């Protein structure tokens, strides 16, 4: 497995718009964390961007996981970038 980082952007007023989808989103992330796929994921303090670290075989797998998330499907996340990452320490 390789590590991948994710950068993304939230829609305008995401904090309000995400509320009705948040439990589904968090429950799914918890399952991915239990499977050692998700290392961490969350918003920046300004809540305009998201950052995450995933374990996966390839970038395509990470992108598919992200695009199946309810936040992507409902337009809460409006852009996603996935990059292979080399953990130095």
C-alpha angles and dihedrals in degrees: 000000000000130000122243131188123215127207120184146155132240125222121253111285091012093157090062098036095048096055099091091048099040099095093051090046095049094044090053092048091050090055091050089050091050088053090052091242096111118053097174140333133176149122127284114250091262088055093226097104139038130215129192146165122215136182112221145139094249146349092263091061091052092048091050091051091051095046090053091057116107090232090063094041092051096043097250089123108048101178136022131188122188124198132179108244132205111208106215097185 
